[in-house]
Amino acid sequence: MKILLVEDSDDKREQIIDFVKKTIPNISINFKISYQSGLEEIMENDYDFVILDMSMPIYDRNDNNVKEHIHIFAGWDILDRMNQSMIETKVVVITQYDIFQGEHGFFTLEDLDRKFKDSYDNYLSAICFSQLNWKHELKDILINMQNELKNYSN
């Protein structure tokens, strides 16, 4: 299975990568750290599964101490661009926050989860990273994805 993780937080990214590798041995997992680099990677390469953060910088960090602009709904906009480009790769959102306010309005994570399930066929679920059960939720999704890929290849 080939997975892309789009996540700007070093600690969260490392925890997710470690957990995914322990859960599904022999996988390929790449990562990107911003809206722009994640979107480019999705548009240019094929993945079996994408794990998206919701809020992240627009561009990769630079070393010039320039303040990064955080795009509150970056994950939503990536999902939207995938939909417009007819990219059907399955997506799960993992975020540290359960409330969002920005250019799209005010939403709870549950609101976004319902909206995404109604709007995007490739969207699977939203997971709150700050809750203790995030690993259990992600494990279930990963195992289901792995089984779907095995069934598809047979």
ChimeraX attribute file (.defattr): number of C-alpha atoms within 10 A of each C-alpha:
attribute: neighborCount
match mode: 1-to-1
recipient: residues
	/A:1	16
	/A:2	13
	/A:3	21
	/A:4	22
	/A:5	23
	/A:6	28
	/A:7	27
	/A:8	20
	/A:9	13
	/A:10	9
	/A:11	10
	/A:12	17
	/A:13	18
	/A:14	12
	/A:15	11
	/A:16	19
	/A:17	17
	/A:18	11
	/A:19	14
	/A:20	19
	/A:21	13
	/A:22	12
	/A:23	16
	/A:24	14
	/A:25	9
	/A:26	10
	/A:27	14
	/A:28	14
	/A:29	16
	/A:30	14
	/A:31	19
	/A:32	20
	/A:33	21
	/A:34	25
	/A:35	28
	/A:36	17
	/A:37	17
	/A:38	24
	/A:39	19
	/A:40	13
	/A:41	17
	/A:42	19
	/A:43	13
	/A:44	8
	/A:45	8
	/A:46	14
	/A:47	19
	/A:48	16
	/A:49	21
	/A:50	23
	/A:51	21
	/A:52	27
	/A:53	30
	/A:54	24
	/A:55	22
	/A:56	25
	/A:57	20
	/A:58	18
	/A:59	16
	/A:60	15
	/A:61	15
	/A:62	9
	/A:63	5
	/A:64	6
	/A:65	7
	/A:66	8
	/A:67	9
	/A:68	13
	/A:69	11
	/A:70	14
	/A:71	18
	/A:72	19
	/A:73	19
	/A:74	22
	/A:75	27
	/A:76	18
	/A:77	16
	/A:78	19
	/A:79	25
	/A:80	16
	/A:81	15
	/A:82	19
	/A:83	17
	/A:84	9
	/A:85	10
	/A:86	10
	/A:87	16
	/A:88	17
	/A:89	18
	/A:90	19
	/A:91	24
	/A:92	23
	/A:93	26
	/A:94	25
	/A:95	22
	/A:96	16
	/A:97	16
	/A:98	17
	/A:99	12
	/A:100	18
	/A:101	11
	/A:102	10
	/A:103	9
	/A:104	11
	/A:105	8
	/A:106	11
	/A:107	15
	/A:108	12
	/A:109	19
	/A:110	15
	/A:111	13
	/A:112	19
	/A:113	19
	/A:114	12
	/A:115	12
	/A:116	20
	/A:117	14
	/A:118	10
	/A:119	13
	/A:120	16
	/A:121	13
	/A:122	20
	/A:123	20
	/A:124	15
	/A:125	19
	/A:126	26
	/A:127	23
	/A:128	18
	/A:129	20
	/A:130	13
	/A:131	11
	/A:132	9
	/A:133	12
	/A:134	16
	/A:135	18
	/A:136	10
	/A:137	15
	/A:138	23
	/A:139	17
	/A:140	12
	/A:141	15
	/A:142	18
	/A:143	13
	/A:144	12
	/A:145	16
	/A:146	17
	/A:147	12
	/A:148	11
	/A:149	13
	/A:150	11
	/A:151	9
	/A:152	8
	/A:153	7
	/A:154	5
